[in-house]
Structure formats: structure tokens, C-alpha cells
């Protein structure tokens, strides 16, 4: 219904700024096609008319028409959205923690120079201890890469983050490697993991407080805590099982862990 209202009003900015989580939760299959249409009308006035909208089976069916008008510089939305995004990222980077700044520098150095960043001469205290860590990248609100380790594989957290930051940007099989042109558009977060502990039942889990690890034989699935859209223990376990390729009817063990999240 929200998309229908925005299209009826010809509100391009409203369509482009719909929260990504709202679009995903709604299962909005036509949204990307509408974005393509908005791009075709960039810099032009237009009139719109919604002919019909029905949702008889829980899925919305919209029929609408658009008539392009003349050139209109006030309707150049893409450049403005890009500038707004650039300012938001710039503001965020001015406030980022030393741990996140280090993760960003590691990936930027690798992508731009093809080499690993040198460790700072004086490591901050929090980077000296060994720990597992996940580095997550987002672009325009969407995941762009996430790689991590449950337990430490390096002698200190600085090295752990360096390896995982490079891997998140270049070796996450779900995405193509990050290009140099994308670096200024990325938003980083780093989760430093506490020691995993076994649980005897789901009542000891909390998707906002604990991450989970599921194991069956040699298969392991991990899901971080406090993720957008993951609100129940059942959701959390189901996603972790899918990531590991473990069927729900197979015997599996569950562990939980806390994280310290840096942004």
C-alpha cells in the first residue's frame, strides 16, 4: 500500500528512500522494476495514475500508468541521494572507533595497493589480545560482505581483523570482490567474539543478546546477535542451520556467545 500511495503522488524521493528492511520484509518483488522506471524518468516531470490495486491472496497487484513530461532539473534525485549518502558516510567515519578504522584501512590498502596494511607501531590495548572477530561491510544499507572467525587464528586481534577485513571484501563467495570505486561507499562494523559456551536448550538463547553456533559432524553454522530482521530464537537457529547445510531433523549441538560490536 505504501508503494501505491507514493506512486499515485509521483513521489520519487519517497520511493527511493523506503527503508530496505521494510522492502525486504514485505517481499516486494516489483520494487527493483519500479526503481528502474524512476531512473528512466530521472530529470523529467511526469504524471502518474493508479488504475487498480488488489491484494486478494496477501500479495499486492498494482496497475499504474506514467506519462513523461518535459525536462525538469528539480527532479534530478539520483545525484542528491548520492551526495546525502556520501555525507552520512563521511560523518560516520569521523566518529568511527579505532577498531573499525583499522578494519577499513586494511581493506582499502589491500584493494588499492594489493598488499596488507602494516600494523601500527603502537597497538591500542584492545587490539593486542587474541580473539575471534567478524568484519561486516554494507553498501547502501545492504550487506556487501561478512567474514569472521569464531576463535582466534592470529596472535592478536589486529591481525585477526586484518585477515577478516580483506576476506570480507574479496573472498565472500556470495559477492563479487569489492572494487576501488566502491570503497568510499562502504559502511563497516566489527564484532569481537567472546568465548563460546554450550547450551542445554533454546531457553538459554536470546537473539538480541547472544550469537549462536550450530554443529553437526564437520558442519558449522554461525549467526551473530542483534541482527535486523532476526527477532526470535527459532529464526536465529533456522538461519544458522541453513548456513551450515544442517537439516532441522538432524542431531546438532548449540553454543552461544556474546559480542562487542564496534561501529
N, C-alpha and C positions, 0 to 999 in steps of 0.2 A: 504493500500500500504506500509506503514511503516513496519508493521509486516512482510510482504512478503520480503521486502528488507533485513531485519535483519536475517530472517531465511535462505535466499539464501546465506548470508555471513557467516552463522554459528555463528552469534554474540549473544551469550548467555547473556552477560552483558547488551547489548543494549536492549534485550527483557525484562530482569528483571527490568531495570531502566526506562521503559516507564512511563511517568507521569500518575498517577492514574486518573486525570481529563480527560486526552486525551483518555484513555481506556474507561472511563465511557461515555463520550460524543459520542464516536464512536459506542457505543453499541456493543463492541467487544465480541461476545458470545463465541468465541473459545479460548480466551486468557488464561483462567484458565487451560484448557486442554493442551495448549502449555507449560505453566509453569510446569505442572506435567511431561510432556515429558522432559523438560530441567532438572528436578530433577532426572529423570531416567538416564540421560546421565551425571550427575554430576561426575567429576573426570575422564572423558574419552574423548578422541578425537573422532570426528565423521565427516562424510561428509554429506552434505545436497544438495538436488536438488529440485528446484521448478518446477513441471511439468506443472502447469497451474494456472492462476488466472483470474477470471472473476467477473464483477460487473454489470450484465445486469439490475438489478432491484434496484440498490442503495445499495445492500448488497454484500459484497465480498465473493467469493467462492475460496478457496485455496486448491490445491492438492500438497503435497510435500512428499519427502521420506528422511529417515535418516538412515545411516549405521554406527553403533557404531564401534569405533576403540579400541585401546589399552588404558591402564591406563595412565592418564596424570595429574600429580599433579598441573600443571599450570592452569588447568581448574576446580579447586575447588572454585566455585564462591560463594556458599552459606555462608561459613564461613567469607569470605571477606565482603560480603554485610552486614552480621550481625555486624561485627566489625565496619564498616563505620557508620551503624545506631546507634550503641552504642556511638561512638564518637560524632556524631551530637547531640544526646540527652544530653550527658554529657556537651557539650559546651553550649547548650541551657539552661540547669539548672544552670550553673554558672552565667548566665545573667538574670534569671527569676526575675520577680517583687516579692515583698513581698506578694502580694495578691495571686499570682499563687503558690508561695512556700507554703503558708498556705493551699491552696486547696489540694496540693499534699500531704502534711503532714497529713491532715485529712483522706484522703482515705488510705494512707499507714498504718497509725495507726490502722484504723478500720479493714483492711484486715489482717494485720499481728498479731494484738493483740486482735481483737474482741471488741474493746472499742473506744469511741470517744476521740479525741485529746483534751487535756487540753488547755484552752485559754492561750495565752502568758500573763505574769504578766503585761506587758505594751503594750497595743494595739497600733499599728500605727494609726495615726489620721484618715486615710481613712477607717479603719475598725470599727470605733466607731459609725458611723451614721447608721441608718436603711436604707436598700434599697433592692429591688429585684435583683436577680442575677442568671445567668446561668453558670454552670460549664460544660465544654465540654472536652471530652477525645478522643484522636486519637491514633491509633496504626498503624504504617507503612503507614501513610497517610490516613487511613480510619477511619471513625467515630467509636468509641468504646463505647460511652455513652454520653448522654447530658440530664441533668435535671435542671430545674430552676423555679424561681418564678417571676411573673410579678410585684407583690407588696411585700413589706417586710412582713414576717411572724414571724421574730425574733426581739429581741430588738436591735440588731446591725448587721452590715454586716459580722463580723467574724462568728457569729453563723449561719447566713444565708448561707454563703459559706460552713461551716462545714456540714450542713444538706444536701445541694445540691451536694457537692462533694461525700459524701457517697452514696447518691441516684443514682448519675450518674454512679458510679462504681458497684452498687449492685442491683439497682431496676429499671433500664431502661428495660422495657418489651421487647424491640427489641433485646436485647443482653443477653447472659449468664453473671452471675456475674464475675467481674474481679478476677483473681487468683493471688496469691502471686508471681508466676513465671512471670506474665505479668507486674508487677509494674515498673520494670526498663525500659520497652519498651514504656511507655505511655508518650504522649505529652499533656499538659494541657493548657487550656485558660479559662479565667473568663470574663464574660460580666456583668458589673454592669449597671442596667437599670435606665434611667431617668423616670420621671412621664409620663404615657401615656396621650395622648390628642386626642380627637375626630377629625376626618377629614370629610369634606363635599364631597370630591371627590378624584378620583385617581390622579388628577393633583397635589395634595399636598403630594404625596408619592415619595420616591426615594429609591430604594432597596439598594443602597450603603450607604446612609446616615441614613435612618430610618428603624427600625424593624416594623412589623405590628402585630396587634391583630384583629382577626375577631370574632364576636359574633353573635349567633343566639339562642335565648332561653337560655338553660343551657349549650350550647356547645360553646367552645372557642378554637381557634387555634392561635398559636404564631409562628412567624418566625423572627429570628434575622437578623440584617442588614449585608451587605457586606459579603455574603456567596459565596463561589466558585461555579460557575455554575448558580447562580441566578442573571440575568442581567437586567430583565425588571420587571415593576410593575405587569404585568399580570402573570408572572411566580411566583412572590412572593405571590400574592393573591391566586393563584390556589393551591400552596403548603399548605398555611395556611388553606384554606378551606378543603383540603383533610385531614389534620391532625385533624381538628375538626369534620369531618364527615358531613360537610355542603355542600349541593348541590349548584352549581352556580346560579340556578334559585330561590333559597330561599332568603327571605329578611334577610340581615345581616348588622351589623354595623362594621365600620372600625375605628381603632385607630392606632396611630403611636407613636413611642418612639425612643429616642436616647440611645446609649450605650457608655460606656467607656470600651474598650477591653484591657485586661491585658494578657500578654504572658510571 
